[in-house]
Amino acid sequence: MIIRVRRVAAACALGAALTACGAPSAPHASRPAPTAPTAVTSRPPTLAPGPAGLTPVFKNGPRVDGKTVALTFDADMTADQGPRAAAGEHFDNPQLIATLRALKVPATVFMTGRWADEYPAEARDIGRDPQFEIANHSYSHYAFTGDCYGLPTVSRDRMKADVERAYTAFKKAGVPNAMPYFRFPGGCYDRQALKTLSAVGVTAVQWDVVSGDAFATDSDAVAQQVLEGVQPGSVVVMHCTRSAAPATEKAVRMIVPELRKKGYRFVKVSELIGAADRHR
């Protein structure tokens, strides 16, 4: 998601069997092989479908479940930005990921499939680190509605395929367990988009705090906007793209210690969704 936001108002601006040989004489009764313990894989928490089976939309966690906050980072790259990457534009931000690791901040990265195709080693590295979780931000970063910050639009009959293509890109890059969460490019959606994506079984994840880091160069202003907006259960939207959000890494270095001083604990989106589900 790329949105320009000023401090006062928003502006348009990321899976052999053994054969035993019997004796040549009378066969012995074979002893059953011991049963291997079944691995229990817990499914990530999701929200129940909305009215008429629409894709559920999550914006923030419970306000009364402790001072938790989720920092989320959109790893944006549209389907047509390959030439710009080839020319040297950086849509990744390895220093930001390194800073989050150094500060021990869990985070959710909403990644486009095109970003994973461009930076497969980085996608794999993030996806295999338990400090992070990767969620779906579409393949192409084309909008799912018209008039969405100037983004190209994906047609209705291609929406489901675009989301599924992103998951395929994650697997190809070596991401083991991408989450069943989806963020609409630009944050733009309507009832038809929610209906179309219901077959994918994802929870749509929005936010309640806009950092304003898209295209911003003033890290102090970004940090201040986040610090002023965070409440218990907040989801903060930020970006993991050097060229489009150059102030983010420095802003994070200011945001994290200040929120910890206020008693906040950083969590991934999955923890907030789990808490929200328990409070239903």
N, C-alpha and C positions, 0 to 999 in steps of 0.2 A: 504494500500500500504506500503510495506516495501522495501526501497532501501537504500543501503549504499552510502553515498556521501562524498567525501573529499572536503576541501575548494577549491581546484584548479580544480578537475575533478571528475565527477560522477564515482563511481565504483559499480560493481555488489554487491554488498554487501553480516473506516463506515462507528366502530358505532351504542288509545282506543276510541273507539267511544262511545258517550253518547246517550242513547235512551230516547226521551221525551215521556211521557204518555199523551194521549189526554183525554178530558172530556168524560164521558160515553154517553152524549147526542151528538148533532150534532157536528162534529169536527170543530174546529176553523182552519182557515188558519194559518199555522205555519209561524213565522217570520224567515227569513233567519238568520242564525247565523253570527255574525260579522266575517269578514275575518281576520285571523291573518296576520300580516305583514310577508312577505316572507323574510327569512334571506338571505342576499346576501353574498355568499361565494366567495371571490376573488380567482381565480386560481393562483397558483404560476407562475411567469414568466418562460417561456421556450423559447428556440430558435426554429425557423422553421427548418424542416428537410433539410438536405443537398441535394446535387445532387443525383438524382435517389432515393430520399426518404430515404437516409441514416441517421442514428442517428446523430444529430448535435454535434459538439465538441466545448466546451468553454474552453478557456485557461486564459483569463484575460479580465477585463472590459475596458472601454474607457480610454485612457490616458489623455483626455481633459475634463473630467467631475468632476474635483475636486480631491483632494488628499485622495482617499479612498483605503483601503486595506482589503482583506478578509483573516483572519487566518482560515485554515481548518485543521482538525485533523482526521486522519484515526484510527478508533477503530478496529484494526485487530485481528482476531482469525480465524485460518483455521479449517476446518471441523474435522481434525484429531488431534487437540491439546487438546482434553478433558482430556486425562490422565495427561498431563503436568499441566493443571489447577487443577486437583484433587490432584496432588502432591504438590501444593502450589505456582505454578508460577502465577504471577499477570499480566493479560492482560488488566486490567483496570487501571485508574489513577484518583481516586477521588480528590486527591490534586490539580491536574491540573484544573479540573472543578471548584473547590472551588476558585482557584486563578483567573480564568477568571471571575467568579462572583464578587469577591472582587474588581477586576480592572475594572469591568463593560465593558467587551469586548464581543461584540456579536461574535458568531463563528458558523461554520458549521461543524458538525461531520459526517464523512462518516463511517458508521457502517456496519460491516458484520452481517448477520443474526445469525451466530454462536456466535458472541459476545453478541448479545441481548438475546440469549438463555442461555448463561452462566451468564450474569449479568442483569436479567430482571428489578430489582428494579432501577438500575442505568440508564438503557436505558429509563425507564418510567420517571424518574426524569429529565433527560436531555430533553427528548422529550416534556415534559409538561411545560418546562421553556421557556417563550417567548424570552429570551436572546439567545437561541440556536435554530438551526434547524438540524434535522437528515436527512441525505441522504443515498443512497444505495451504498454499497461497495461490493455487491454480498453476497450470503449466505456463501459460502465455502472458499472464498479467494483463489480459484484456478484460474490460469491464463486463459485468453481468447485467448491467442496465445501460440505457442510453444516458447521455449527458453526465458523464462521471469524470470530472477533472480533465477532460480532453483525451481520455484513454480510448484506444480502439475498442470495439465491442465484439464479444464472442456471441454467435447466434444461439438462439434457444436450443436448437437441435444439437449443438456442439458442447453445451455447458458440462454435462455429465462426463463426456469423453475427455474434456480438458482437465477436469479434476482427476480423473483416473489416470490420465497420461502423466500427471505430476507424480503420483504414487509410483508409477512404473519407472520414472526417471530417478526417484530416490533409491529404489531397489537396484537399479543399474549402477548407481554410484556407490552402493555398498551400505546404505543406511538400513539397519536391521529392523527397526520398529517405528516407522512413522506413525504419528498419532492420528486418531480419527477426528481431527479438528480442522476446520476450514475457515480461512479469512478471505472475504471478498476483496478483490482488487479495488483500491480506492474506498473500501468500506461500503460500496454501493450495492444494494440489493432491493428486490421487491418481492411481492407474494409469488409471482411466477417463478422467480429464481429459487426461492425456498421450496416451492413445489417440485421443480425440476431436479433439485439435488437431494430430495428425500430418499431416492433409490440408492444413493451412495452411502447413507447411514452415518453422516458426519454431524457434528455439532458446529454450528457457525459461531465464530468467536469475534466479537467486536471489542470495545474498550470503553472506559469511562474517563480516561485521562489521555489527552493528546499532548505529546511532548513538544511539538512544533519543531522537531529537528530536521524535517525535510527541507533541504536547500538552505538551512540556517548556517550561519558562520559564527554566531555569538553563543558559545557554549554556556556562558553564565545565564543568558536569557532562557535557554532550553532547560537548564537545571532548575531555575527559579519557577518556571511554569509547571514543571513536574512536582516540585516540592509543595507548591501552593494547591495543586489539584488532588494529590493523593489522599485517599481515605482508606480505612480498613476494607480489605477485599478488592482494592482497585486493580484494574488491568491497564497498564501503561503501554501505549503504542510508540515504538521507536523504530529505527532503521539500521540495517547492517550493510550499508552500501557506502563506500568511501566517497564516490563521486557525487552522490545525491544527498548525503548527510555527513559532511566532513566534521561537524562539531560534536557528534554523538559520543565518541569514546571519552573525550575530555569531560563532557557533561556527566557521564556515568560515574567518573571518578569523584565528582562533587556530590551527586545525588545519593550514592550508596552510603557513605558515612553519615550524612545528615539524617537520612531516614532511619538508620540504625540507632542514632542518638535519640530519636523519637520513639524507639521501641518497636520498630517495624522488622518483620522477618520476611525475607525474600523467598518466594515459592514459584513453582512452575504452574502454568494454567491448569494442568490436570488436577493439582491439589485444590485449587479454587472451585473447579467444576465438581469434584467429589464432595466438597463441603456444601456447595449449593444443592446438590442432589439429596444430601442427608437432611437438609433443612426443609425440603418439600413436604 
